[in-house]
Amino acid sequence: MLSIYDHALAGTLTADGLTGHEEINSVDPETKLTPLGAAVWHGDIDQINLLLEKGAGPNGADGARPPLWVAASKPIKNAGRIIEILLEHGADPSLPSAIDDNSTPLLGAVKSYKPPAVISALVDAGASPTAGNNRGEIAEQVATKRKDRARLQAMLPRSQRASKRLPVLLMLSGLVLLIVAWANRNAMVAMAAIGLTGAGLVAADAVKKRFRMSGVFDSMIPTSLQDPRPVEQFKTGMRDCIETNLNRFFPPGKQFLKKVVEKAVE
């Protein structure tokens, strides 16, 4: 007869089979997983929800690998949603796996390259980026050593993550507005775009060349416009701006913003 653990691993648990069972938080002697940990390892969301509904401990049991650690550290399917479910049911984001050098879920998530959103969810729930394991490994240091900027930012407090995203959004919005201004030869829109973008002297120089502005560029709107400089000068300035400020926010090889510039000046 199969145990609850075996059924959880196979994905064959039923509500009737769990009613009144004391085995629900038992620990398998070989894998050191509870039935919930086995369901997590299997990546079966339905079985996980069923076990939690029937009283399985979200933190596992003494001597077991915590289910949240399993979800964060191992290459399981549905990891992000499973981590979300476990946190919603009270799983401790700081509970280490004593069997695995006292590594925390956050350290496991960083080492296994879980998506930044998963990293942030653990941090927002209370996980510490500076908690180390028995081997001296620390999530923050692991990401720093491999220059993993996405996960380093994901480990920042929520308020700091938001403040870092805002300039990027403003820059993107401003750049698109700036390209529209170029295409329509609208100096007023161009000035507004520069203020919104904050993209630096390269972008400002491109606009100056487009409209041949005189006077104090950062504080005055010109009263008259002269003939624009050649299109290629604007395109070159915009390409430099994109390379310097924005390309790191797009997957390698993607040419979206550069294509926007090209199409705007055709």
N, C-alpha and C positions, 0 to 999 in steps of 0.2 A: 504493500500500500504506500502510495506516494505521500510524503510529508508536505506541509504547507510551504516549506522552503522549495521543495522540488516543483510544486505546482507554480509557485511564483516565478521560478527560473524558466519554466516551460510556458508560462503565460496562460495557465489553465485554471486559475483560481476562480471560485464562484462564491457568491454571497452566502449561500447555504453552507458551503464547506468551511466558512470562517466563523460562523456563529458559535460563540462559547468556547473557542479554541484558545488554550493557554499558550500554544506554540507560536502565537502570532509575533512574539518578540524573541523567539529562540535564536540562538547563534549557531550557524553551521561551523563545525570544528575545523574544516579545511579552508574554506574561503573567508571565514570570519565575517560573514554577512548575515543579517537578519532576513526574513522573507521580504521586507520592504527594500532592503539593500539589494537583494537578488532581482526584484522587479525593476529597480533603478538600473542595475547593470544590464538587464535585458532591454531597457528603454521602453517599457510598456506602460504608457500613461494610464490606461484603463485599470490595470492591475494595481498601480500605485495609488490611484484614487480609491479603489475598493479597499485596499489594506488600511489606508488612513481613515476611511469612513468607519471601518470596523475596529479601530483603536490601536493600530500599529504606531509605535513611538517614532516620531519624525527624526529623532536623534539616534535611533537604533537602540542598542543595549550595551551594558558593560561588556567589554572584551570584543566588541564588534567594530567594524569600520562604519563610521557614520554615513548614512545614505547621502547626505549632502556632499560629503567629501568624495564619495564614489561618483556622483553626478558631475562634480566640478573637475575631478582629476582624470577620469577615464574617457576614452573616445567612444562614448555611448551615443545612440541616436536620441533625438528630442531633448538634448541636454539642457538647453535654455528654458524650455517650458517646464521640465522636471524640476530644475532649480527653483523656478518661480513657485511651483506648487509646494515644494518642501518649505520654502520660506514663508509662504502663506499659512502653512500649518504649524509654524513655530519652530522650525529647525534652527539650531544655533549656528550662525555663520562663522563663529570663531572656534567651534569645537574641532580640535585636531584629531587625526587618526593616530592613536598611540602605536598601532601596529606598523605604521608607515613613517617612522621617525618624527612623530608628532607634527606632521605637516598639516597645515590648515587648508580648508577648501579654497581660499583665495590663492594661496601659493600653488595649489594643484591646478587651478583654473589658468593662472598665468603661464605655468610651465607647459600646459597642454594646449596653449593658444586658443582658449575659449574666446568668443567674440567680445569686444569691448563692452557691449550692453550687459553681458553676463557678469563681467568684472565689476561694473558699476552697481549692478543689483546687489552683489555681495557686500560691497563697500557701504552702500546706502542702508543695508540691513545691520551694519555694525562691524563688518570684518576689518581687521587692521592690516594695512599694506606693509607694516614694519614688524609683524609677528614672525619670528624665525622658527625653524625646526631644529632637530637635534644635530643636524649637519651644518647649521649656520646659514641655511638658505632662507632668504627673505624675498617676498614677492616683489617689492619695489626694486630691490637690487638686481633680481633676475631680469626684470624688464629693462632696467638701466643698462646692464651689461650688454644686452643684445640690441640696444638702441631702439626699443619697441615703444615709440612715442604714442601710438594709439592706446596701448594698455596702460602706459604711465598716466596719460590724461584720464583714462577711465577710472584710475584709482584715486584721483583727486576728490575732495569733498564736492558734493552736488553743486554748491554755490560757486565754487571755482570752475567747475566744468562749464557751467552756464556762462560765466563771464568770459571764458576763453572762446566759446562758440560765437558770441555776439559779434565781435569784430570780423570774424570770417563771414557771417551772414551779411553784415553791412558791406563788406568788401565785394562780395558776389553781386549784391543788389546794385551797388554803385557802379561796378564795372559794366553791367548790362545797360544801366541807364546812360553811362558814358558812351557806349557804342551807339545807342539810339540817338544820342545828341550829335555824334559825329555824322551819322547817316542823314540827319535832318538839318545839319549845320545850325544847331541851336545853342548859342553860347550860354544862355541862362540855364538850360538843362545841364550843360557840361559843367558849369560851376557847381551846381547842386550835386552832381554826381561825384565830383572830386571831394566835396565835403563829406559825402556819405561814405565814399570808398576808403578814404584815408590810405590810399595805396602808395603814397610816396612820390618822390620827385620824378620818377620815370613817367608815371601816369600824368602828372601835372605838365611835364614837358611835352608829352604827346598832344595834350589839349592846347597848350600855348602855340604849338606849331600848326595845329589844325586851324585855329582862329586868328593867329598872328596877333596875340594880345599884347598890349603895352600897359605900363603902370605896375602897381603892386598886385601881382596875380592873386595872392592868398586873401586879399582883403577888398578888392575892387572888382566890379563887373564892368567890362569895357563898354563905352558908349557907342563905339562903332567897330565894325569888323572889316578886315581887309580880305583879299582873296586867300583862300586856304592854300597851304603847302601841299606838295604831292602826297597822294594816298599812301605810298609806300612808307613815308616817314611815320605816319600814324600807326600803320600796321606793325612796324618795327618796334615802336614805343610800347604798344599794347602787348606784343609778344614778350618783350622784356619784363613787363609788369606781371604777366601771367606766370612766366618762368620763375620769377623771384618770389611771388606772394601766394600763388594759388595752385600750382600744379600738384603740390603734395596732398591736396584735398581730393584729388581725383585718381582713380586707378591708373597704374602705369599704361602708357600707350593710348589713353583716351585723349582725344583732341577736341572735346566739346567747345571749350571757350575759344580756342583758336579758330574753330570753324565759324563761331558766331562773329568774330572780328572779320574774317574773310567775307562772309555773306553780307555783312552790313555795309561794306565799302565797295561791293561789286557794282 
